Amino acid sequence: MASFSSFRNVVHFNNTIPRIAATPSKTLPTKCATAASAKTPFPSATATAGPLKLAPHSPAPVSNCIVAKANHCNVMGNDTAQTGHEEQTPVLKIAIIGFGNFGQFIANGIERQGHIVLATSRSDYSEYCERHGIQFFQSMDAMCEEQPDIVFVCSSILSTESVLRAVPLHKLKPDTIFADVLSVKQFPRNLFLEVLPAGFGVVCTHPMFGPESGKHGWKGLPFVYDKVRVSQNGPQAEKCAQFLNIFEQEGCRMVEMSCEEHDRHAAGSQFITHTIGRILSHLNLESTPINTKGYETLLQLTENTVSDSFDLYYGLFMYNVNATEQASEHLKIENLDRAFETVKQKLFGRLHDILRKQIVERVPMQGIPIKAREPAASAYFLPPGEKITELSSFAMAPQGETRQSE
């Protein structure tokens, strides 16, 4: 028997799996089998008498196992008895479809909470998954054969419908919960309700952060969710609570909000934020040794915006009915042009007033002929007249033109 001090997650296999009084409806197998996928190498989990050794970053085999969260726990063999009190929590199997930048980012938080992550994607992330203790599947069919508790759709908004319709639903458990992370919510909700069988759970979520804004942790960052279709009690309700608890334990500020309300808010905040950020990205702004807080904010906005795909930005516009309505009324691109023109006119209008003041000061003093006077020097803070002409339509009076004194 090997004892580990402060070992957070201890996995018990085979005959040493304790029963959970709090969740009698969850049937646990007496054996934990290794994954069927031959694409990703995993160590054998066949239990023998004596300690079970897990390699660093080696995932627990994909099965319904138990994570015992305790400061002082023992890894038991077949013929040993467990001693001491343990707070036991069932492990969720969470399958991520779309394992790009955001999918990997979400998987890190799920793993930190001790749950099993399965992944599949169009690109091959098997090497990444092997390094991080995640099982990668080359196809959704193979992944769904593992019967995950949660299917987390992390694909782009443009491919979400085709991805969902390609899932082999008949291979999943009848109470499987589907969730998404899209930046719009009514679209995936309606799609899930149309495609998924009636018994499947639907939870629409939107982590209001990403790999850039959440790179130092998720504490205090808003996580919006809507339990669209989840049983009020029973195993599905318990799994949904466990799933949401992942983000709560990571420190997120949990915000329960309907999909309609989310999209109304998102149209007024996200779309304009991403639009301004992408405009700024074309200015090639650079950091300076004397950045102000405001300039730092602009740089951060640009960085956060361009780190997201253009598909996300496009989806905010096309898949949110509130955004398209606002775009046609008071947030459309023409209005952005008009707003910029208004600011420009105000700026150069002020410049025009300064130029007029300079011209007035050139009027000769009483009794002194204009030719006898030295030309008035331009204000030191103004550029040469020809430069001002380039900058605005408010040009100086043409050279040689004189003003009549009143």
KOLLUMLO-505381 format. One record per residue (C-alpha): x, y, z; residue number from 1. Coordinates in Angstrom, 3 decimals. Layout:
<torlums>
TORLUM         x         y         z  resi
TORLUM         X         Y         Z   NUM
...
</torlums>
This chain:
<torlums>
TORLUM         x         y         z  resi
TORLUM     0.000     0.000     0.000     1
TORLUM     1.477     3.300    -1.063     2
TORLUM     0.449     6.443     0.817     3
TORLUM     0.497     9.899    -0.753     4
TORLUM     0.246    13.117     1.286     5
TORLUM    -1.877    15.968    -0.131     6
TORLUM    -2.792    13.906    -3.174     7
TORLUM    -5.893    15.721    -4.515     8
TORLUM    -7.258    13.208    -6.982     9
TORLUM    -6.957     9.519    -6.186    10
TORLUM    -8.529     7.120    -8.655    11
TORLUM    -9.806     3.782    -7.394    12
TORLUM   -10.136     0.906    -9.815    13
TORLUM   -11.886    -2.493    -9.920    14
TORLUM   -13.060    -3.965    -6.642    15
TORLUM   -11.894    -1.037    -4.544    16
TORLUM   -14.491     1.363    -5.982    17
TORLUM   -16.597     2.652    -3.074    18
TORLUM   -20.302     3.201    -3.496    19
TORLUM   -21.781     6.692    -3.278    20
TORLUM   -24.726     7.043    -0.954    21
TORLUM   -25.637    10.493    -2.290    22
TORLUM   -26.144     9.296    -5.848    23
TORLUM   -27.715     5.829    -5.724    24
TORLUM   -29.085     6.238    -9.247    25
TORLUM   -25.580     6.228   -10.765    26
TORLUM   -24.469     2.661   -11.457    27
TORLUM   -20.729     2.200   -11.336    28
TORLUM   -19.015    -0.734   -13.061    29
TORLUM   -16.671    -2.902   -11.069    30
TORLUM   -13.995    -2.519   -13.690    31
TORLUM   -12.422     0.430   -15.444    32
TORLUM   -11.557    -0.467   -18.991    33
TORLUM    -9.022     1.242   -21.157    34
TORLUM   -10.127     3.256   -24.157    35
TORLUM   -10.859     1.511   -27.401    36
TORLUM    -9.038     4.041   -29.559    37
TORLUM    -5.697     2.738   -30.784    38
TORLUM    -4.705     6.182   -31.992    39
TORLUM    -3.661     7.404   -28.555    40
TORLUM    -1.418     5.246   -26.329    41
TORLUM    -2.593     4.762   -22.778    42
TORLUM    -1.091     2.657   -19.999    43
TORLUM    -2.838    -0.491   -18.939    44
TORLUM    -5.133    -0.044   -15.977    45
TORLUM    -5.491    -3.711   -15.012    46
TORLUM    -5.494    -3.774   -11.230    47
TORLUM    -3.102    -6.004    -9.337    48
TORLUM    -2.325    -6.361    -5.688    49
TORLUM    -0.125    -3.516    -4.591    50
TORLUM     0.032     0.134    -5.535    51
TORLUM    -1.239     1.417    -8.834    52
TORLUM     1.283     3.662   -10.555    53
TORLUM     0.146     6.329   -12.976    54
TORLUM     2.652     8.012   -15.247    55
TORLUM     2.825    11.830   -15.141    56
TORLUM     0.049    13.419   -17.213    57
TORLUM    -1.384     9.946   -17.822    58
TORLUM    -5.184    10.095   -17.812    59
TORLUM    -7.392     7.758   -15.950    60
TORLUM    -8.844     5.163   -18.338    61
TORLUM   -12.140     6.238   -19.805    62
TORLUM   -14.774     4.741   -17.556    63
TORLUM   -16.991     5.668   -14.670    64
TORLUM   -14.415     5.957   -11.931    65
TORLUM   -14.439     7.784    -8.637    66
TORLUM   -12.238    10.707    -7.689    67
TORLUM   -11.632    10.875    -3.969    68
TORLUM   -10.805    14.457    -2.997    69
TORLUM    -8.912    14.302     0.275    70
TORLUM    -5.665    15.559     1.698    71
TORLUM    -4.498    12.152     2.903    72
TORLUM    -5.652     9.148     0.850    73
TORLUM    -4.420     5.657     0.066    74
TORLUM    -4.238     3.857    -3.255    75
TORLUM    -5.625     0.396    -2.530    76
TORLUM    -4.988    -3.030    -3.994    77
TORLUM    -7.634    -5.722    -4.419    78
TORLUM    -7.222    -7.207    -0.962    79
TORLUM    -6.820    -4.028     1.071    80
TORLUM    -9.441    -2.127     3.001    81
TORLUM    -9.894     1.599     2.797    82
TORLUM    -9.630     3.619     5.991    83
TORLUM   -10.426     7.211     6.818    84
TORLUM   -13.163     9.542     5.653    85
TORLUM   -13.250    10.658     2.017    86
TORLUM   -15.467    13.123     0.228    87
TORLUM   -16.225    11.366    -3.041    88
TORLUM   -17.438    12.979    -6.253    89
TORLUM   -18.374    11.161    -9.457    90
TORLUM   -16.153    11.934   -12.400    91
TORLUM   -17.740    13.355   -15.537    92
TORLUM   -16.683    12.287   -18.994    93
TORLUM   -16.792    15.436   -21.090    94
TORLUM   -16.363    15.157   -24.851    95
TORLUM   -15.165    18.277   -26.661    96
TORLUM   -15.972    18.593   -30.361    97
TORLUM   -13.683    21.165   -31.947    98
TORLUM   -10.340    21.073   -30.170    99
TORLUM    -8.790    24.263   -31.487   100
TORLUM    -7.467    27.121   -29.396   101
TORLUM   -10.667    27.635   -27.407   102
TORLUM   -11.410    23.931   -26.990   103
TORLUM    -7.966    23.369   -25.496   104
TORLUM    -8.437    26.391   -23.239   105
TORLUM   -11.717    25.008   -21.871   106
TORLUM   -10.248    21.507   -21.505   107
TORLUM    -7.561    22.842   -19.160   108
TORLUM   -10.173    24.090   -16.704   109
TORLUM   -12.148    20.842   -16.892   110
TORLUM    -9.023    18.817   -16.150   111
TORLUM    -8.107    21.070   -13.230   112
TORLUM   -11.386    20.007   -11.631   113
TORLUM   -10.500    16.319   -11.996   114
TORLUM   -12.834    15.298   -14.806   115
TORLUM   -12.057    13.179   -17.876   116
TORLUM   -11.702    14.967   -21.203   117
TORLUM   -12.270    13.328   -24.579   118
TORLUM   -11.608    15.289   -27.748   119
TORLUM   -12.131    15.142   -31.476   120
TORLUM   -11.509    17.684   -34.201   121
TORLUM   -10.958    18.055   -37.930   122
TORLUM    -7.238    18.593   -37.291   123
TORLUM    -5.058    16.011   -35.574   124
TORLUM    -4.320    17.046   -31.988   125
TORLUM    -3.250    13.592   -30.821   126
TORLUM     0.260    14.719   -29.842   127
TORLUM    -1.077    17.654   -27.824   128
TORLUM    -3.623    15.407   -26.114   129
TORLUM    -1.022    12.769   -25.302   130
TORLUM     1.134    15.404   -23.606   131
TORLUM    -1.801    16.711   -21.562   132
TORLUM    -3.455    13.446   -20.558   133
TORLUM    -6.441    13.816   -22.878   134
TORLUM    -7.847    11.127   -25.141   135
TORLUM    -8.044    12.216   -28.758   136
TORLUM   -10.297    10.443   -31.246   137
TORLUM    -9.955    10.653   -35.002   138
TORLUM   -13.732    10.448   -35.459   139
TORLUM   -16.876    11.400   -33.580   140
TORLUM   -18.104     7.816   -33.925   141
TORLUM   -15.187     6.475   -31.913   142
TORLUM   -15.563     9.187   -29.296   143
TORLUM   -19.305     8.684   -28.891   144
TORLUM   -18.764     4.971   -28.287   145
TORLUM   -17.235     6.038   -24.960   146
TORLUM   -20.683     7.437   -24.047   147
TORLUM   -19.661    10.762   -22.499   148
TORLUM   -21.883    12.467   -19.952   149
TORLUM   -21.489    15.881   -21.589   150
TORLUM   -20.903    16.723   -25.246   151
TORLUM   -19.339    20.185   -25.389   152
TORLUM   -19.537    21.694   -28.875   153
TORLUM   -16.612    24.109   -29.302   154
TORLUM   -16.619    24.397   -33.086   155
TORLUM   -16.905    27.684   -34.975   156
TORLUM   -20.345    29.173   -35.374   157
TORLUM   -20.267    28.630   -39.132   158
TORLUM   -19.694    24.885   -38.778   159
TORLUM   -21.862    24.203   -35.719   160
TORLUM   -24.908    22.962   -37.613   161
TORLUM   -22.989    20.545   -39.842   162
TORLUM   -21.010    19.301   -36.828   163
TORLUM   -24.117    18.673   -34.735   164
TORLUM   -25.929    16.837   -37.516   165
TORLUM   -22.900    14.565   -37.960   166
TORLUM   -22.895    13.359   -34.336   167
TORLUM   -23.953     9.657   -34.097   168
TORLUM   -26.639    10.303   -31.499   169
TORLUM   -27.667     6.630   -31.356   170
TORLUM   -24.326     5.785   -29.721   171
TORLUM   -24.884     8.169   -26.819   172
TORLUM   -26.743     7.627   -23.562   173
TORLUM   -30.371     8.800   -23.674   174
TORLUM   -29.762    11.446   -20.992   175
TORLUM   -26.592    12.932   -22.516   176
TORLUM   -26.258    16.691   -22.070   177
TORLUM   -25.204    18.907   -24.979   178
TORLUM   -23.614    22.303   -24.367   179
TORLUM   -22.043    24.960   -26.557   180
TORLUM   -19.760    27.980   -26.164   181
TORLUM   -20.951    30.189   -29.018   182
TORLUM   -21.061    33.962   -28.649   183
TORLUM   -24.712    33.960   -29.712   184
TORLUM   -27.256    31.862   -27.894   185
TORLUM   -30.616    31.691   -29.644   186
TORLUM   -29.095    30.079   -32.726   187
TORLUM   -27.531    27.051   -30.941   188
TORLUM   -30.562    26.701   -28.654   189
TORLUM   -32.935    26.414   -31.598   190
TORLUM   -30.546    24.081   -33.400   191
TORLUM   -30.153    21.768   -30.384   192
TORLUM   -33.904    21.598   -29.832   193
TORLUM   -34.449    20.740   -33.487   194
TORLUM   -31.752    18.071   -33.870   195
TORLUM   -31.415    16.360   -30.480   196
TORLUM   -33.818    13.693   -29.166   197
TORLUM   -36.264    14.803   -26.506   198
TORLUM   -34.428    13.095   -23.636   199
TORLUM   -31.112    14.816   -24.318   200
TORLUM   -30.259    17.744   -22.066   201
TORLUM   -29.497    21.180   -23.520   202
TORLUM   -27.397    23.798   -21.726   203
TORLUM   -26.416    26.904   -23.675   204
TORLUM   -23.316    28.549   -22.233   205
TORLUM   -21.099    31.487   -23.086   206
TORLUM   -17.809    31.937   -21.239   207
TORLUM   -17.390    35.718   -21.533   208
TORLUM   -13.634    35.301   -21.790   209
TORLUM   -11.102    33.437   -23.862   210
TORLUM    -7.504    32.235   -23.995   211
TORLUM    -6.194    35.799   -23.922   212
TORLUM    -8.432    37.417   -21.296   213
TORLUM    -8.487    34.240   -19.174   214
TORLUM    -4.828    33.286   -19.396   215
TORLUM    -4.200    34.242   -15.758   216
TORLUM    -7.230    32.389   -14.411   217
TORLUM   -11.004    32.558   -14.590   218
TORLUM   -11.672    34.180   -11.232   219
TORLUM   -14.324    36.873   -11.471   220
TORLUM   -14.907    36.346   -15.197   221
TORLUM   -18.585    36.001   -16.194   222
TORLUM   -19.912    32.646   -17.335   223
TORLUM   -23.406    32.927   -18.824   224
TORLUM   -25.619    29.850   -19.007   225
TORLUM   -29.201    28.874   -19.734   226
TORLUM   -30.502    25.441   -18.720   227
TORLUM   -32.750    25.164   -21.756   228
TORLUM   -33.834    21.543   -21.280   229
TORLUM   -32.614    19.667   -18.218   230
TORLUM   -34.475    17.297   -15.905   231
TORLUM   -35.492    18.849   -12.611   232
TORLUM   -34.091    15.893   -10.687   233
TORLUM   -32.364    12.586   -11.231   234
TORLUM   -29.002    11.749   -12.839   235
TORLUM   -29.284    14.332   -15.621   236
TORLUM   -29.927    17.148   -13.154   237
TORLUM   -26.971    15.986   -11.048   238
TORLUM   -24.659    15.859   -14.061   239
TORLUM   -25.742    19.329   -15.134   240
TORLUM   -25.019    20.693   -11.655   241
TORLUM   -21.598    19.020   -11.697   242
TORLUM   -20.853    20.457   -15.109   243
TORLUM   -21.709    24.020   -14.101   244
TORLUM   -19.821    23.539   -10.849   245
TORLUM   -16.602    23.185   -12.874   246
TORLUM   -16.766    26.844   -13.837   247
TORLUM   -17.955    27.955   -10.420   248
TORLUM   -15.014    26.184    -8.759   249
TORLUM   -12.663    27.859   -11.250   250
TORLUM   -13.861    31.187    -9.861   251
TORLUM   -16.217    32.293   -12.630   252
TORLUM   -19.021    34.709   -11.868   253
TORLUM   -22.016    32.540   -12.751   254
TORLUM   -24.782    34.398   -14.607   255
TORLUM   -27.982    32.502   -15.384   256
TORLUM   -29.674    34.300   -18.265   257
TORLUM   -32.098    33.406   -21.032   258
TORLUM   -30.745    33.084   -24.555   259
TORLUM   -32.938    35.981   -25.716   260
TORLUM   -31.657    38.343   -23.034   261
TORLUM   -28.056    37.330   -23.702   262
TORLUM   -28.363    38.129   -27.403   263
TORLUM   -29.926    41.520   -26.704   264
TORLUM   -26.997    42.481   -24.495   265
TORLUM   -24.424    40.951   -26.828   266
TORLUM   -25.666    42.930   -29.827   267
TORLUM   -25.014    46.201   -28.050   268
TORLUM   -21.673    45.293   -26.516   269
TORLUM   -19.855    42.474   -28.282   270
TORLUM   -20.487    43.471   -31.880   271
TORLUM   -19.385    47.084   -31.459   272
TORLUM   -16.384    45.992   -29.352   273
TORLUM   -15.174    43.556   -31.990   274
TORLUM   -15.801    46.105   -34.752   275
TORLUM   -13.733    48.818   -33.059   276
TORLUM   -11.021    46.304   -32.168   277
TORLUM   -10.698    45.162   -35.770   278
TORLUM   -10.585    48.752   -37.021   279
TORLUM    -7.777    49.480   -34.560   280
TORLUM    -5.893    46.401   -35.745   281
TORLUM    -5.522    48.028   -39.175   282
TORLUM    -3.796    51.052   -37.609   283
TORLUM    -0.837    48.899   -36.498   284
TORLUM    -0.744    50.454   -33.040   285
TORLUM     2.485    49.891   -31.119   286
TORLUM     3.324    50.119   -27.461   287
TORLUM     5.465    53.048   -26.306   288
TORLUM     7.551    53.732   -23.177   289
TORLUM     4.943    56.292   -22.070   290
TORLUM     1.665    54.424   -22.598   291
TORLUM    -1.338    55.900   -20.840   292
TORLUM    -3.953    53.660   -19.265   293
TORLUM    -6.339    54.514   -22.080   294
TORLUM    -3.810    53.576   -24.739   295
TORLUM    -3.044    50.327   -22.904   296
TORLUM    -6.768    49.570   -23.016   297
TORLUM    -6.826    50.108   -26.781   298
TORLUM    -3.811    47.855   -27.259   299
TORLUM    -5.432    45.167   -25.109   300
TORLUM    -8.715    45.491   -26.988   301
TORLUM    -6.902    45.062   -30.293   302
TORLUM    -4.978    42.036   -29.028   303
TORLUM    -8.068    40.344   -27.602   304
TORLUM   -10.089    40.985   -30.745   305
TORLUM    -7.659    39.800   -33.388   306
TORLUM    -6.894    36.655   -31.376   307
TORLUM   -10.452    35.534   -32.173   308
TORLUM   -11.271    34.190   -35.605   309
TORLUM   -13.051    36.333   -38.156   310
TORLUM   -15.756    33.642   -38.172   311
TORLUM   -16.588    34.634   -34.606   312
TORLUM   -16.918    38.293   -35.585   313
TORLUM   -18.978    37.390   -38.627   314
TORLUM   -21.177    35.162   -36.484   315
TORLUM   -21.843    37.991   -34.029   316
TORLUM   -23.277    39.948   -36.937   317
TORLUM   -25.086    37.279   -38.948   318
TORLUM   -26.363    34.874   -36.265   319
TORLUM   -27.681    37.386   -33.753   320
TORLUM   -30.977    38.828   -34.927   321
TORLUM   -30.553    41.721   -32.494   322
TORLUM   -27.181    42.613   -34.020   323
TORLUM   -28.557    42.653   -37.547   324
TORLUM   -31.468    44.833   -36.426   325
TORLUM   -29.119    47.245   -34.683   326
TORLUM   -26.792    47.175   -37.661   327
TORLUM   -29.647    48.306   -39.888   328
TORLUM   -30.792    50.998   -37.502   329
TORLUM   -28.076    52.592   -35.409   330
TORLUM   -24.963    50.398   -35.428   331
TORLUM   -24.441    49.890   -39.123   332
TORLUM   -21.067    50.507   -40.708   333
TORLUM   -22.320    53.690   -42.387   334
TORLUM   -23.068    55.102   -38.954   335
TORLUM   -19.540    54.298   -37.837   336
TORLUM   -18.281    56.274   -40.827   337
TORLUM   -20.625    59.111   -39.926   338
TORLUM   -19.458    59.075   -36.313   339
TORLUM   -15.833    59.240   -37.430   340
TORLUM   -16.628    62.118   -39.797   341
TORLUM   -18.353    63.996   -36.969   342
TORLUM   -15.295    63.700   -34.749   343
TORLUM   -13.031    64.769   -37.620   344
TORLUM   -15.174    67.814   -38.386   345
TORLUM   -15.150    68.806   -34.724   346
TORLUM   -11.374    68.434   -34.529   347
TORLUM   -10.658    70.445   -37.659   348
TORLUM   -13.378    72.937   -36.770   349
TORLUM   -11.329    73.816   -33.692   350
TORLUM    -8.243    74.058   -35.888   351
TORLUM   -10.130    76.390   -38.224   352
TORLUM   -10.898    78.734   -35.318   353
TORLUM    -7.208    78.894   -34.418   354
TORLUM    -6.248    79.656   -38.007   355
TORLUM    -8.802    82.451   -38.227   356
TORLUM    -7.385    83.963   -35.049   357
TORLUM    -3.921    83.932   -36.578   358
TORLUM    -5.173    85.646   -39.734   359
TORLUM    -6.944    88.351   -37.736   360
TORLUM    -3.732    89.020   -35.801   361
TORLUM    -1.981    89.732   -39.095   362
TORLUM    -4.118    92.876   -39.622   363
TORLUM    -1.712    95.935   -39.426   364
TORLUM    -1.751    98.108   -36.339   365
TORLUM    -3.172   101.601   -36.754   366
TORLUM    -0.765   103.932   -38.563   367
TORLUM     1.666   101.182   -39.635   368
TORLUM     1.494   100.151   -43.311   369
TORLUM     1.092    96.425   -43.843   370
TORLUM     4.265    96.262   -45.971   371
TORLUM     6.311    97.832   -43.143   372
TORLUM     5.367    95.105   -40.701   373
TORLUM     7.229    91.892   -40.258   374
TORLUM     5.105    88.869   -41.121   375
TORLUM     3.446    87.478   -38.048   376
TORLUM     5.044    84.242   -36.957   377
TORLUM     2.795    81.227   -36.925   378
TORLUM     1.887    79.802   -33.560   379
TORLUM     4.664    77.463   -32.516   380
TORLUM     2.274    74.567   -31.974   381
TORLUM     0.804    74.596   -35.482   382
TORLUM     2.295    72.823   -38.498   383
TORLUM     3.142    74.742   -41.684   384
TORLUM     0.192    75.976   -43.715   385
TORLUM     0.710    73.451   -46.517   386
TORLUM     0.654    70.606   -43.990   387
TORLUM    -2.584    71.877   -42.535   388
TORLUM    -4.020    71.985   -46.043   389
TORLUM    -3.270    68.279   -46.351   390
TORLUM    -4.877    67.492   -43.023   391
TORLUM    -8.248    69.118   -43.498   392
TORLUM   -10.585    70.937   -45.796   393
TORLUM   -10.236    74.010   -43.599   394
TORLUM    -7.274    75.475   -45.489   395
TORLUM    -5.584    78.775   -44.815   396
TORLUM    -6.376    81.713   -47.050   397
TORLUM    -4.500    81.453   -50.363   398
TORLUM    -1.092    83.116   -50.376   399
TORLUM    -1.147    86.724   -51.602   400
TORLUM    -4.728    87.254   -50.503   401
TORLUM    -5.102    90.116   -48.051   402
TORLUM    -7.900    90.767   -45.612   403
TORLUM    -9.508    94.182   -45.481   404
TORLUM    -9.501    95.813   -42.098   405
TORLUM   -12.861    96.692   -40.758   406
</torlums>
